[in-house]
Amino acid sequence: MSHGSSQRRRVAAAVVGTAVLAIGSAVSTATASASPNASGSGSAHVNRGHGYLPDVADAQAARAATRHGSKTLTYGGGIDGIGVMDGQPQVYLVFYGSQWGTQGSDANGNLTFSNDADSGAPTAQMMFKGIGTGGEQWSGTMTQYCDGPLVAKGATSCSSGAAHVPYPSPGVLAGVWYDNSAASPQAASGHQLGAEALAAAHHFGNTTAASNRHAYYVILSPHGTNPDNYQGAYCAWHDYNGDSTLTGGAVASDVGDFAFSNQPYNMDSGAGCGVNFLNTGSKGTLDGWTMTLGHEYSETLTDQNPPGGWTNTSTGQENADECAWLKGVTGGAGNVPMGNGTYTEQGSWSNDTNSCALTHATVS
């Protein structure tokens, strides 16, 4: 669920190879969410976007291999002047491809789709509407991270006056678009997903670097597709357009740098991507879906242009990678109440407490 530039490199690597602390944490670059029941056959070792979250089995193996290593995150110095999302986040959900089916709407004003049997689309919209509401403290962990000229490369804490990730104001969900102009590719490359994010930036009128500084485009592929060949390898990743290790190459932009993620319809992977990871029955069908969405979002906040933000320099992991697919322990997955409902989320690494945290007071 996390970043992409250093690579998905890190994603895959981190997650799988190196040891992602968290069970499913992505080690690699794309920050991807890994699939708990994936085979771990090595497909996760290919370069993918940052924040790549490996499957549970691979994450657990990686964690065991590095259980005694430091999990402290350090500041990467920024890429193109960007380290963290130091202004109010604006999340744009892009339902990519006509395979989502016929569009409708529900009583909460969410888009619905006929080929979304698990109701992933309205749940994603409600979750991002809920972030920053109801006094939720899940967002607090990310606020301890910062960027800007007052933060030295290699720092492990923020100096006074540095620009922090802010606690989100209600209204994180800034826009929703169903791009049904064509079918999405059966296995879209990282470049194709980035190109779709660029199209979304134009669609939403974000045509300058300033308008994309705090924007995040979530590219949601439909049921039955295999974007960036995630099946059996990981569950999601995040990156930015300038990452040359994206499958298919970096995406040239006329709107400045932009952050985006590869969000597969990972209920197709079953338990491998977290179905019933925490909750049983129908209540747990979307456990991994909301955890993955939250994983990549939280990593985009703390490492917007990977790896210019906060990462583990030994493993390449980001904040969510280090706490992925954990449960039954402090800072493990939990049902997080927000102002409009409860969503299953994972914890994130907290430098100031040297532990994973599902909740944390706001830091500024």
C-alpha positions in Angstrom: 0.0 0.0 0.0 2.7 2.3 -0.1 5.1 4.1 -2.3 6.6 3.5 -5.5 9.7 5.2 -6.5 12.6 3.8 -4.9 10.9 1.4 -6.1 8.4 -0.4 -6.0 11.7 -1.3 -5.6 11.2 -1.0 -2.2 7.9 -2.3 -2.3 8.7 -5.5 -3.4 11.9 -5.7 -1.8 10.9 -4.3 1.3 7.9 -6.1 1.7 9.1 -9.4 0.8 12.6 -9.4 0.7 13.6 -7.4 3.3 11.5 -7.7 5.7 8.8 -5.9 6.2 8.1 -5.5 9.7 4.5 -5.8 9.4 2.9 -8.8 8.4 1.9 -7.5 5.2 4.0 -4.6 5.1 5.4 -3.7 1.9 9.0 -3.4 1.8 9.3 -2.3 -1.5 8.8 0.7 -3.3 5.4 0.9 -4.3 4.2 0.4 -1.0 1.9 -2.2 -1.8 -0.4 -4.2 0.3 0.4 -7.7 0.3 -1.9 -10.6 0.0 -2.0 -12.7 3.1 -2.5 -15.9 1.3 -0.3 -15.2 -1.6 2.1 -17.9 -2.6 5.2 -15.8 -1.9 6.6 -17.4 -5.0 8.9 -14.4 -5.8 6.5 -12.5 -7.9 6.6 -9.9 -5.1 10.2 -9.3 -5.8 9.7 -7.5 -9.0 9.9 -3.8 -9.0 6.6 -2.2 -8.2 5.5 1.2 -7.0 6.5 2.3 -3.6 4.7 1.2 -0.6 4.2 -2.2 -2.0 2.4 -4.3 0.6 3.3 -8.0 0.3 1.0 -10.8 1.1 0.7 -11.9 4.7 2.9 -15.0 4.4 5.7 -13.0 2.8 5.3 -10.2 5.3 5.5 -12.6 8.2 8.6 -14.3 6.8 10.3 -10.9 6.3 9.4 -9.7 9.7 10.8 -12.9 11.3 14.1 -12.4 9.4 14.5 -8.8 10.7 12.8 -8.9 14.1 15.8 -7.4 15.8 16.4 -4.6 13.3 15.6 -1.0 14.0 12.3 0.2 12.7 13.1 3.9 13.0 12.1 6.0 10.0 14.4 8.7 8.7 13.8 11.7 6.4 14.9 11.3 2.8 15.4 15.0 2.1 12.5 15.4 -0.3 12.3 14.8 -4.1 11.5 17.9 -6.2 11.1 19.6 -2.8 8.4 17.2 -1.7 8.8 14.9 1.3 5.4 14.7 3.1 1.9 15.9 2.4 2.3 19.0 4.6 -1.1 20.6 3.7 -4.6 19.3 3.9 -4.9 16.1 1.9 -7.3 16.0 -1.1 -8.2 12.5 -2.1 -9.6 11.7 -5.6 -11.1 8.3 -6.3 -11.0 7.2 -9.9 -13.0 4.1 -10.9 -11.0 3.1 -13.9 -12.7 1.2 -16.7 -16.1 0.4 -18.1 -15.9 -3.0 -16.4 -17.2 -1.4 -13.2 -20.6 -1.6 -14.9 -23.7 0.6 -14.7 -23.4 3.6 -12.4 -25.9 4.4 -9.7 -25.9 6.1 -6.4 -26.9 5.3 -2.8 -28.7 7.2 0.0 -25.3 8.7 1.1 -24.6 10.2 -2.3 -21.9 7.6 -3.1 -21.4 6.2 -6.6 -22.4 2.6 -6.9 -21.7 0.1 -9.7 -23.4 -3.0 -11.0 -20.2 -5.0 -11.2 -19.2 -4.3 -7.6 -20.8 -7.2 -5.7 -18.8 -6.5 -2.5 -19.7 -2.8 -2.4 -16.1 -1.7 -2.4 -16.9 1.5 -4.2 -19.3 3.1 -1.7 -17.2 1.8 1.2 -14.1 3.5 -0.2 -16.0 6.8 -0.6 -17.5 6.6 3.0 -14.1 5.8 4.5 -12.4 8.9 3.0 -15.4 11.0 3.9 -15.0 9.7 7.5 -11.3 10.4 7.9 -10.8 13.4 10.1 -14.3 13.2 11.6 -15.8 11.9 14.9 -12.6 12.6 16.8 -10.8 9.7 15.2 -7.2 9.4 16.3 -6.0 6.9 13.6 -4.8 10.0 11.7 -2.7 11.2 14.6 0.3 9.0 14.0 1.1 10.5 10.6 1.1 14.1 12.0 4.5 13.5 13.7 6.2 13.5 10.3 7.4 16.6 8.5 9.4 18.1 5.7 10.9 21.4 4.5 14.2 23.3 4.8 14.1 22.9 8.6 14.4 19.2 8.4 17.8 17.7 7.6 18.1 14.6 5.4 18.6 11.7 7.7 16.7 13.3 10.6 14.6 10.9 12.8 12.5 13.6 14.4 11.1 17.0 13.5 12.8 20.3 14.5 10.8 23.2 15.9 8.9 25.1 13.2 9.0 22.3 10.6 5.9 21.7 8.4 4.1 18.6 9.7 1.5 16.4 8.1 -1.7 18.1 9.3 -4.6 16.4 11.1 -7.1 16.1 8.2 -10.1 18.4 8.1 -13.4 16.9 7.2 -13.7 16.7 3.4 -10.6 14.6 2.6 -12.6 13.1 -0.3 -12.3 15.9 -2.8 -13.7 14.2 -5.9 -15.0 10.9 -7.5 -14.8 10.0 -11.2 -16.1 7.0 -13.1 -13.9 6.9 -16.2 -15.9 4.5 -18.3 -14.6 5.9 -21.6 -13.0 2.6 -22.3 -12.3 -0.7 -20.6 -9.3 -0.7 -18.3 -6.5 -3.0 -19.4 -6.6 -6.5 -18.1 -3.2 -6.0 -16.5 -2.5 -2.2 -16.5 1.2 -1.3 -16.1 2.3 1.2 -13.5 2.8 3.7 -16.4 -0.8 3.2 -17.6 -2.1 3.7 -14.0 -0.1 6.8 -13.7 -1.4 8.1 -17.1 -4.9 7.5 -15.7 -4.0 9.6 -12.7 -2.8 12.4 -15.0 -6.1 12.2 -16.9 -7.8 12.5 -13.5 -5.8 15.6 -12.6 -7.0 17.3 -15.8 -10.6 16.0 -15.2 -10.7 17.6 -11.8 -9.0 20.8 -12.9 -5.8 20.3 -11.0 -3.5 21.6 -13.8 -0.7 23.1 -11.9 2.1 21.8 -9.6 0.5 23.8 -6.7 -2.9 22.2 -7.2 -1.3 18.8 -7.1 1.0 19.4 -4.1 -1.5 17.9 -1.7 -3.6 15.8 -4.1 -3.7 12.0 -4.2 -5.3 10.0 -7.0 -6.5 6.5 -6.1 -6.9 4.4 -9.2 -9.4 1.7 -8.5 -9.4 -1.1 -11.0 -12.6 -3.3 -11.4 -13.3 -6.8 -10.4 -11.7 -9.4 -12.6 -8.7 -7.3 -13.6 -5.0 -7.8 -12.6 -3.4 -4.3 -12.5 0.4 -4.4 -12.5 0.1 -8.2 -12.0 -0.8 -8.0 -8.3 -2.5 -11.4 -8.0 -0.5 -13.7 -5.7 2.2 -11.0 -5.1 0.8 -8.0 -3.3 -2.4 -6.0 -2.7 -1.7 -2.4 -3.7 1.0 0.3 -4.0 1.5 4.0 -4.1 3.9 6.1 -6.0 4.4 9.4 -7.9 4.6 10.0 -11.6 8.4 10.6 -11.8 9.4 7.2 -10.6 11.5 5.7 -13.4 11.0 2.2 -12.0 7.3 2.1 -12.7 6.5 -0.8 -15.0 6.4 0.9 -18.4 8.4 3.9 -17.1 7.8 7.3 -15.5 4.8 9.4 -16.6 5.6 12.8 -18.1 3.5 15.5 -16.6 2.2 18.9 -17.6 0.6 19.4 -14.1 3.7 19.0 -11.9 4.4 16.0 -9.7 1.4 14.0 -8.6 0.9 11.2 -6.2 -1.3 8.1 -7.1 -1.9 4.5 -6.1 -2.7 1.2 -7.7 -5.8 -0.1 -5.9 -6.8 -3.5 -7.3 -10.2 -5.0 -6.6 -8.4 -7.1 -4.0 -11.4 -8.9 -2.7 -10.6 -11.1 -5.8 -7.6 -12.3 -3.8 -9.6 -13.5 -0.8 -7.7 -13.9 2.4 -4.5 -13.2 0.5 -5.5 -9.5 0.6 -7.2 -9.5 3.9 -10.8 -10.8 3.4 -11.9 -11.6 7.0 -8.5 -10.6 8.3 -10.0 -9.2 11.5 -13.8 -9.7 11.4 -15.8 -12.8 10.5 -18.6 -13.3 8.0 -19.8 -10.6 5.7 -18.6 -8.0 8.2 -15.0 -8.9 7.3 -15.3 -9.1 3.5 -13.9 -5.6 3.2 -11.3 -5.8 6.0 -8.4 -5.9 3.6 -10.0 -3.4 1.3 -10.2 -0.6 3.9 -6.8 -1.6 5.4 -5.2 -1.4 2.0 -6.8 1.9 1.2 -5.7 3.3 4.5 -2.2 1.8 4.2 -1.4 3.5 0.9 -3.1 6.8 2.0 -1.1 7.0 5.2 2.2 6.3 3.3 1.4 8.9 0.7 1.0 11.4 3.6 4.5 10.6 5.0 6.3 9.7 1.8 4.6 11.5 -1.0 7.4 11.4 -3.6 9.1 8.1 -2.5 11.7 7.8 -1.1 12.0 11.5 -0.3 9.9 11.3 2.8 10.1 9.0 5.8 11.4 5.5 5.3 13.5 2.8 7.0 16.9 3.2 5.3 17.7 -0.4 6.1 14.6 -2.1 4.7 13.0 0.6 2.5 9.8 0.2 4.4 7.4 3.1 5.0 5.3 3.8 8.1 2.5 1.4 7.2 4.8 -1.3 5.9 6.3 -1.7 9.3 2.9 -2.4 10.8 1.1 -4.3 8.1 -1.0 -7.4 8.6 -0.6 -7.4 12.4 -3.4 -8.3 14.8 -3.8 -9.1 18.4 -0.9 -6.9 19.4 -0.5 -3.3 20.3 -0.7 -1.2 17.2 -2.2 -4.0 15.2 -5.3 -3.9 13.0 -8.5 -2.7 14.6 -12.0 -1.4 13.9 -11.6 2.4 13.9 -14.8 4.5 14.6 -15.1 7.7 12.5 -17.9 10.2 12.3 -19.9 8.2 9.7 -19.1 4.6 10.6 -16.4 2.1 11.6 -13.6 0.9 9.3 -11.0 -1.7 9.7 -7.5 -0.1 9.6 -4.0 -1.1 10.4 -1.6 0.8 12.7 1.4 2.9 11.5 4.9 3.2 12.8 5.4 5.9 15.3 9.0 7.1 15.7 8.2 9.1 18.9 6.9 6.0 20.7 9.1 3.4 18.9 6.1 1.2 18.2 3.2 0.6 15.9 0.2 2.7 16.8 -3.5 2.4 15.8 -4.2 5.7 17.5 -2.0 8.7 18.4 -2.5 12.2 19.6 -2.1 14.9 17.0 1.4 16.4 16.7 2.0 19.9 15.3 
